Amino acid sequence: FGAETAQSLSSEDLKVFDPTTGKPEALSSMDGMGDIASAAFEQVVERRFVDSVDKDIRLKSAELASKYEDPIQYQNMFEAYLGSMSKGADDRFKNVIMDSGSYIMGSTKIQLADAARTKARAAAAQSIEITNNEYSEKIYDTASSGQTGSAVALVEERITAAKEAVQAKLYNPGYEDKVRSSLGAQAMSGAIEVALQGATPLEQASIKVYIGSQGKAGGDLLTQEQLNVLQPFIGYVDRSNTGPLLAQTNVVSSNLNAVTAARVAEEKAKYEASKAR
């Protein structure tokens, strides 16, 4: 009879504390029961109290965790909830609430901290990639305007940032090599534009050899000015970017040669016209 009576109580009745005893108010319903019924009633009430409190605490923890991503903010709000829940309870029941709450709070804080770290790392990684993309055009413009030292400094700055990102485990090892190749190619691309200006067909061919051999050949047929432009960036040329750089050299050389041919044809036409007069 005691167990059945305790089982029939609502879960809310179990969490209301008697201000005079600090025990669940439901325990006052034992009046009129015998010793065996009272013992069974109290045992079921306390078991249901622990189960109900644990369920409510878990639900509240999940609710607050979804609302507050910051672990400290979550902890402050959850501790306030536990304090409110245990208000008026005697030490035994208060300890049940606090023990269950502390375990769940600690576990949830770890999850929130892990999520915060993951989010911060993803944002930092994305920021590095975005910055590299922004630097790409800047590096090309700097090199193509003849500012060799500044272009090298910009490339090296991003390589250093990439190394730090790898050390922080934001990127896999080798990421700095990809940055070196990509941004270094942008710098060399700008330098090619400068070196090809006014280059003779022989010098154009030598520039291709110089780039294709990664600086091992072709340099002896270039002017000192052309070498001064190309040499600072030749260390960034590798197998992955040689092809695109040679393709660019071919296109620029072809365009420049076409312009030269057009000028020669124009001057010849002017000369022929002057002879006819």
C-alpha positions as CSV (number, residue, x, y, z in Angstrom):
1,F,0.0,0.0,0.0
2,G,2.8,2.4,0.8
3,A,4.7,1.8,-2.4
4,E,1.5,2.1,-4.5
5,T,0.6,5.4,-2.8
6,A,4.1,6.8,-3.4
7,Q,3.9,5.7,-7.0
8,S,0.6,7.6,-7.6
9,L,2.1,10.9,-6.6
10,S,2.9,13.4,-9.4
11,S,6.6,14.2,-10.0
12,E,6.0,17.8,-9.1
13,D,4.7,16.8,-5.7
14,L,8.1,15.2,-5.0
15,K,10.1,18.4,-5.5
16,V,8.2,20.7,-3.2
17,F,10.0,20.9,0.2
18,D,8.3,21.2,3.6
19,P,9.8,24.5,5.0
20,T,9.9,23.0,8.5
21,T,11.5,19.7,7.8
22,G,13.4,20.4,4.6
23,K,12.1,17.1,3.2
24,P,9.8,16.6,0.2
25,E,6.3,17.6,1.3
26,A,5.0,14.3,-0.1
27,L,6.5,12.5,2.9
28,S,3.9,14.1,5.2
29,S,1.4,11.9,3.4
30,M,2.6,8.9,5.6
31,D,0.3,10.0,8.4
32,G,-1.9,7.0,9.3
33,M,0.4,4.4,7.7
34,G,1.9,1.6,9.6
35,D,5.7,1.1,9.9
36,I,6.0,-1.3,6.9
37,A,3.8,0.9,4.6
38,S,5.6,4.1,5.8
39,A,9.0,2.5,5.1
40,A,7.9,1.4,1.6
41,F,6.3,4.8,0.9
42,E,9.5,6.7,1.9
43,Q,11.7,4.4,-0.1
44,V,9.7,4.9,-3.3
45,V,9.4,8.6,-2.8
46,E,13.1,9.1,-2.3
47,R,13.9,6.9,-5.4
48,R,11.4,8.8,-7.5
49,F,12.8,12.1,-6.2
50,V,16.3,11.2,-7.3
51,D,15.1,10.1,-10.7
52,S,12.9,13.1,-11.2
53,V,15.7,15.5,-10.1
54,D,18.2,13.9,-12.4
55,K,15.9,14.1,-15.3
56,D,15.0,17.8,-14.7
57,I,18.7,18.7,-14.2
58,R,19.7,17.0,-17.5
59,L,16.9,18.8,-19.4
60,K,17.8,22.1,-17.9
61,S,21.4,21.6,-18.6
62,A,20.7,20.9,-22.3
63,E,18.4,23.9,-22.5
64,L,21.1,26.3,-21.0
65,A,23.9,24.7,-23.1
66,S,22.0,25.4,-26.3
67,K,21.3,29.0,-25.1
68,Y,24.8,29.9,-23.7
69,E,27.8,28.7,-25.7
70,D,30.3,30.3,-23.3
71,P,31.1,27.6,-20.5
72,I,31.4,30.3,-17.8
73,Q,28.1,31.9,-18.7
74,Y,26.5,28.4,-18.8
75,Q,27.9,27.6,-15.4
76,N,26.6,30.8,-13.8
77,M,23.1,30.2,-15.1
78,F,23.1,26.5,-14.2
79,E,24.4,27.1,-10.6
80,A,21.6,29.6,-10.1
81,Y,19.1,27.0,-11.3
82,L,20.5,24.4,-8.9
83,G,20.3,26.9,-6.0
84,S,16.7,27.6,-6.8
85,M,15.9,23.9,-7.1
86,S,17.5,23.1,-3.7
87,K,16.0,26.0,-1.9
88,G,14.3,24.9,1.4
89,A,15.8,21.3,1.2
90,D,17.6,19.8,4.1
91,D,21.3,18.8,3.7
92,R,20.5,15.2,2.5
93,F,18.2,16.2,-0.3
94,K,20.3,19.3,-1.2
95,N,23.3,17.1,-1.6
96,V,21.4,14.8,-4.0
97,I,20.6,17.8,-6.1
98,M,24.1,19.3,-6.0
99,D,25.9,16.0,-6.6
100,S,23.8,15.2,-9.6
101,G,24.0,18.8,-10.9
102,S,27.8,19.1,-10.4
103,Y,28.4,15.9,-12.5
104,I,26.2,17.0,-15.3
105,M,27.5,20.6,-15.2
106,G,31.1,19.4,-15.4
107,S,30.5,17.1,-18.3
108,T,28.5,19.8,-20.2
109,K,31.2,22.4,-19.6
110,I,33.8,20.2,-21.2
111,Q,31.6,19.7,-24.2
112,L,31.0,23.5,-24.5
113,A,34.7,24.2,-24.1
114,D,35.5,21.6,-26.8
115,A,32.9,23.1,-29.1
116,A,34.2,26.6,-28.4
117,R,37.8,25.6,-29.2
118,T,36.7,23.8,-32.4
119,K,34.7,26.9,-33.5
120,A,37.6,29.2,-32.7
121,R,40.1,27.0,-34.5
122,A,37.8,26.8,-37.6
123,A,37.5,30.6,-37.5
124,A,41.2,31.1,-37.2
125,A,41.9,28.7,-40.1
126,Q,39.3,30.4,-42.3
127,S,40.8,33.8,-41.4
128,I,44.3,32.6,-42.5
129,E,43.0,31.3,-45.8
130,I,41.0,34.5,-46.5
131,T,44.0,36.6,-45.7
132,N,46.1,34.6,-48.1
133,N,43.6,35.1,-50.8
134,E,43.5,38.8,-50.2
135,Y,47.4,38.9,-50.3
136,S,47.5,37.1,-53.6
137,E,46.5,40.0,-55.7
138,K,48.4,42.4,-53.6
139,I,51.6,40.4,-54.0
140,Y,51.1,40.2,-57.8
141,D,50.5,44.0,-58.0
142,T,53.6,44.8,-55.9
143,A,55.9,42.5,-57.9
144,S,54.5,43.7,-61.3
145,S,55.2,47.3,-60.2
146,G,58.9,46.5,-59.6
147,Q,58.7,46.6,-55.8
148,T,60.7,43.4,-55.5
149,G,61.7,43.7,-51.8
150,S,58.1,44.5,-50.7
151,A,56.7,41.6,-52.7
152,V,59.2,39.1,-51.1
153,A,58.3,40.5,-47.6
154,L,54.6,39.9,-48.2
155,V,55.2,36.4,-49.3
156,E,57.4,35.6,-46.4
157,E,54.9,37.1,-44.0
158,R,52.2,34.7,-45.2
159,I,54.6,31.7,-45.1
160,T,55.4,32.5,-41.5
161,A,51.7,32.8,-40.7
162,A,51.2,29.4,-42.3
163,K,54.0,27.8,-40.3
164,E,52.4,29.1,-37.1
165,A,49.0,27.7,-38.2
166,V,50.6,24.3,-38.7
167,Q,52.2,24.5,-35.3
168,A,48.9,25.4,-33.8
169,K,47.4,22.3,-35.6
170,L,45.0,24.5,-37.6
171,Y,46.4,22.9,-40.8
172,N,48.2,19.7,-41.7
173,P,52.0,19.7,-42.0
174,G,53.1,20.9,-45.4
175,Y,50.5,23.7,-45.6
176,E,53.3,26.3,-45.5
177,D,54.7,24.7,-48.6
178,K,51.4,25.2,-50.4
179,V,51.3,28.8,-49.4
180,R,54.9,29.3,-50.5
181,S,54.2,27.8,-53.9
182,S,50.9,29.7,-54.4
183,L,51.9,33.1,-53.3
184,G,55.4,32.8,-54.6
185,A,54.0,32.0,-58.0
186,Q,51.9,35.2,-57.8
187,A,55.1,37.2,-57.1
188,M,57.0,35.5,-59.9
189,S,54.1,36.1,-62.2
190,G,54.3,39.8,-61.6
191,A,58.1,39.8,-62.0
192,I,57.7,38.1,-65.4
193,E,55.5,40.9,-66.6
194,V,58.4,43.3,-65.7
195,A,61.2,41.2,-67.1
196,L,59.6,40.7,-70.5
197,Q,59.1,44.4,-71.1
198,G,61.5,45.2,-74.0
199,A,63.0,41.7,-74.0
200,T,64.4,40.4,-77.2
201,P,63.3,37.0,-78.6
202,L,66.5,35.5,-77.3
203,E,65.9,37.0,-73.8
204,Q,62.3,35.8,-73.9
205,A,63.4,32.3,-74.6
206,S,66.1,32.5,-71.9
207,I,63.5,33.7,-69.4
208,K,61.5,30.5,-70.1
209,V,64.6,28.4,-69.7
210,Y,65.4,30.2,-66.4
211,I,61.9,29.6,-65.0
212,G,61.6,26.0,-66.3
213,S,65.0,25.0,-64.8
214,Q,64.1,26.8,-61.6
215,G,67.1,29.1,-62.0
216,K,69.7,26.5,-62.9
217,A,70.0,27.6,-66.6
218,G,69.2,30.5,-68.9
219,G,70.4,33.2,-66.5
220,D,73.6,33.9,-68.4
221,L,71.7,35.2,-71.4
222,L,69.6,37.7,-69.4
223,T,70.5,41.3,-68.6
224,Q,71.4,42.3,-65.1
225,E,68.1,44.2,-64.8
226,Q,66.1,41.1,-65.8
227,L,68.0,39.0,-63.3
228,N,67.4,41.6,-60.5
229,V,63.7,41.3,-61.2
230,L,63.5,37.5,-61.4
231,Q,66.1,36.2,-59.0
232,P,64.4,37.1,-55.7
233,F,61.4,34.9,-56.6
234,I,63.1,32.0,-58.4
235,G,63.2,30.1,-55.0
236,Y,59.4,30.0,-55.0
237,V,59.3,28.2,-58.4
238,D,58.5,24.4,-58.0
239,R,57.1,21.6,-59.9
240,S,53.5,22.5,-59.2
241,N,53.7,26.1,-60.4
242,T,56.3,25.9,-63.2
243,G,53.7,25.0,-65.8
244,P,51.4,27.9,-65.2
245,L,54.3,30.3,-65.0
246,L,55.7,29.1,-68.3
247,A,52.2,29.3,-69.9
248,Q,51.9,32.9,-68.7
249,T,55.4,33.7,-70.1
250,N,54.3,32.3,-73.5
251,V,51.2,34.4,-73.5
252,V,52.9,37.6,-72.4
253,S,55.7,37.1,-74.9
254,S,53.3,36.4,-77.7
255,N,51.3,39.5,-76.9
256,L,54.4,41.7,-76.7
257,N,55.7,40.3,-80.0
258,A,52.3,41.0,-81.6
259,V,52.5,44.6,-80.4
260,T,56.0,44.9,-81.7
261,A,55.1,43.5,-85.1
262,A,52.1,45.8,-85.3
263,R,54.3,48.8,-84.5
264,V,56.8,47.7,-87.2
265,A,54.0,47.3,-89.7
266,E,52.6,50.7,-88.8
267,E,56.0,52.4,-89.2
268,K,56.5,50.6,-92.5
269,A,53.1,51.7,-93.7
270,K,53.9,55.3,-92.8
271,Y,57.3,55.1,-94.6
272,E,55.7,53.7,-97.7
273,A,53.0,56.4,-97.6
274,S,55.6,59.1,-97.3
275,K,57.5,57.7,-100.3
276,A,54.4,57.7,-102.4
277,R,53.8,61.4,-101.7
